[in-house]
């Protein structure tokens, strides 16, 4: 039984992660110091953070990796269930696979809820393309989902589908970040209505045909086959 218990080092590591992410959510990454994190984690040794993460940036990267790994696992489970059914998924099912893993994680644990509050705006507001950020941590399940989404968008060429997915990622990140700050976040009927409304908006965004006005603007700009 003892072998199943986390080591003392792992307990300390997780305590630092949870303390840091909670502080990031409450006061922002830029306003949180190493001393703040150590105090919140109950650590007196100022070298603890450097020992476990190599420094402040290493801690942030560890928190992001932990989140990304958890999302990938749940997304992979949902994709496996779809593939075992042997039917091509509709666009709404693909939208659900896109957003529900993150929603379920945030609903399951205050740490993950704090993570959405702390970092959810980064993809929504960042200057780097959201698709590029997503591809940095993409695994086979992410590539499968992306390909299925592009195939399910009716009548959109490669340029238009990339543009829609870019907007979709930013929209979902902004919506989840805002929801995470609400008193009823990820709990009860309000959370379920939020999720369904987000799916409605995402499905509508990805299903809408490209207008003649947009096609004309792209043609005039030379963006017809990019």
C-alpha positions in Angstrom: 0.0 0.0 0.0 2.8 2.4 0.8 4.1 2.2 -2.8 0.9 3.8 -4.0 1.4 6.9 -1.9 3.1 9.9 -3.6 6.6 10.6 -2.4 7.4 13.5 -0.1 9.0 15.3 -3.0 5.9 14.8 -5.2 3.7 16.1 -2.4 5.8 19.2 -2.2 5.8 19.6 -5.9 2.0 19.4 -6.1 1.6 21.8 -3.2 3.8 24.4 -5.0 1.8 23.9 -8.2 -1.6 24.3 -6.5 -0.5 27.3 -4.5 1.0 29.0 -7.6 -2.0 28.4 -9.8 -4.4 29.6 -7.1 -2.4 32.8 -6.7 -2.1 33.3 -10.4 -5.9 33.1 -10.6 -6.4 35.5 -7.8 -3.8 38.2 -8.5 -2.3 37.4 -11.9 1.0 35.8 -12.9 2.7 39.2 -13.1 1.8 40.1 -9.5 2.8 36.8 -7.9 6.3 36.4 -6.5 8.3 33.3 -5.6 8.0 34.3 -1.9 4.2 34.4 -2.3 4.1 30.9 -3.7 6.4 29.4 -1.0 4.3 31.0 1.8 1.0 29.8 0.3 2.5 26.2 -0.1 3.8 26.2 3.4 7.4 26.0 2.3 10.1 27.7 4.3 13.0 26.6 2.1 13.4 29.2 -0.6 15.2 26.8 -2.8 12.2 24.4 -3.0 10.7 26.0 -6.1 14.1 26.0 -7.9 14.8 22.4 -6.9 11.5 21.1 -8.3 11.0 23.3 -11.3 14.3 25.0 -12.1 12.7 28.4 -11.5 9.6 30.5 -11.8 9.1 29.9 -15.6 9.7 26.2 -15.1 6.8 26.1 -12.6 4.5 27.9 -15.1 5.5 25.4 -17.8 4.9 22.5 -15.4 1.4 23.7 -14.6 0.6 24.1 -18.3 1.9 20.7 -19.1 -0.1 19.1 -16.4 -3.2 20.8 -17.8 -2.5 19.9 -21.4 -1.8 16.2 -20.5 -5.1 15.9 -18.6 -7.0 17.5 -21.5 -5.3 15.2 -24.0 -6.2 12.1 -22.0 -9.9 13.0 -21.8 -10.0 14.1 -25.4 -8.4 10.8 -26.4 -11.1 8.9 -24.4 -13.9 10.8 -26.2 -12.4 10.2 -29.6 -11.9 6.5 -28.9 -15.6 6.2 -27.9 -16.6 7.9 -31.2 -14.2 5.7 -33.3 -15.5 2.5 -31.7 -19.0 3.4 -32.6 -18.0 3.2 -36.3 -20.0 6.3 -37.3 -18.8 9.6 -38.7 -19.4 12.2 -36.0 -21.6 15.2 -36.7 -20.1 18.7 -36.3 -21.8 19.2 -32.9 -20.2 16.0 -31.6 -16.8 17.3 -32.7 -17.4 20.6 -31.1 -18.3 18.8 -27.9 -15.0 16.8 -28.1 -13.2 20.2 -28.6 -14.5 21.9 -25.4 -15.9 19.3 -23.0 -12.5 17.9 -21.8 -11.5 21.3 -20.5 -15.0 21.9 -19.0 -15.0 18.6 -17.2 -11.5 19.2 -15.8 -12.5 22.6 -14.4 -15.7 21.1 -13.0 -13.8 18.3 -11.2 -11.2 20.2 -9.2 -10.5 23.7 -7.9 -6.9 23.4 -9.2 -8.1 23.1 -12.7 -10.7 25.8 -12.2 -8.0 28.1 -11.0 -5.9 27.2 -14.0 -8.6 28.3 -16.4 -8.9 31.6 -14.5 -5.2 32.1 -14.5 -4.4 31.2 -18.1 -7.6 31.0 -20.1 -7.1 34.5 -21.4 -3.7 33.8 -22.8 -4.9 32.1 -26.0 -7.9 34.5 -26.3 -5.8 37.7 -26.2 -2.3 36.6 -27.1 -0.5 38.0 -30.2 0.6 34.5 -31.3 -1.9 32.6 -33.5 -4.1 30.4 -31.3 -3.7 27.5 -33.8 0.1 27.7 -33.5 -0.2 27.6 -29.7 -2.5 24.6 -29.9 -0.2 22.7 -32.2 2.7 23.0 -29.8 1.0 20.6 -27.4 -1.0 18.6 -30.0 -0.9 14.8 -29.9 -2.5 12.3 -32.2 -5.9 12.9 -30.7 -5.6 16.6 -31.4 -4.6 16.0 -35.0 -7.5 13.6 -35.5 -9.9 16.1 -34.1 -8.5 18.9 -36.2 -8.8 16.9 -39.4 -12.3 15.8 -38.6 -13.4 19.4 -37.8 -12.0 20.7 -41.1 -13.7 17.9 -43.0 -17.0 18.7 -41.3 -17.0 22.4 -42.2 -19.2 22.6 -45.3 -17.8 24.3 -48.3 -14.8 26.0 -46.7 -11.4 25.8 -48.3 -8.1 25.5 -46.3 -7.7 29.2 -45.7 -11.3 29.7 -44.5 -11.3 26.6 -42.3 -8.0 27.8 -40.6 -9.5 31.2 -40.1 -12.7 29.8 -38.5 -10.7 27.5 -36.2 -8.5 30.4 -35.1 -11.6 32.4 -34.1 -13.2 29.3 -32.5 -10.1 28.6 -30.3 -10.0 32.2 -29.1 -13.8 32.4 -28.6 -13.8 29.2 -26.5 -10.8 30.3 -24.4 -12.4 33.7 -23.7 -15.7 32.1 -22.8 -14.2 29.5 -20.5 -12.0 32.2 -18.8 -15.0 34.4 -18.2 -17.2 31.5 -16.9 -14.4 30.4 -14.5 -14.7 33.7 -12.7 -18.4 33.4 -12.0 -19.7 32.3 -8.6 -21.6 29.3 -10.1 -18.7 28.3 -12.4 -18.8 24.7 -13.6 -21.5 23.8 -11.2 -25.2 23.0 -11.6 -27.7 24.1 -14.2 -26.0 27.5 -15.0 -22.8 25.7 -15.9 -24.7 23.2 -18.1 -26.5 26.0 -19.9 -23.2 27.8 -20.4 -21.7 24.6 -22.0 -24.6 24.0 -24.3 -24.7 27.7 -25.3 -21.0 27.5 -26.1 -21.6 24.4 -28.2 -24.4 26.3 -30.0 -22.1 29.2 -30.8 -19.2 27.0 -31.8 -21.3 24.9 -34.1 -22.8 27.9 -35.7 -19.4 29.5 -36.3 -17.9 26.4 -37.9 -21.1 25.5 -39.9 -21.7 29.0 -41.5 -20.9 29.2 -45.2 -18.5 31.8 -46.4 -20.4 34.8 -47.6 -20.1 36.3 -51.1 -18.8 39.5 -49.5 -15.9 37.6 -47.8 -15.1 35.6 -51.0 -14.9 38.9 -52.9 -12.7 40.5 -50.3 -10.4 37.5 -50.3 -10.2 37.5 -54.1 -9.4 41.1 -54.2 -6.6 40.5 -51.6 -5.2 37.5 -53.4 -6.2 35.2 -50.4 -8.0 32.6 -52.5 -5.9 29.5 -52.0 -3.8 30.1 -48.9 
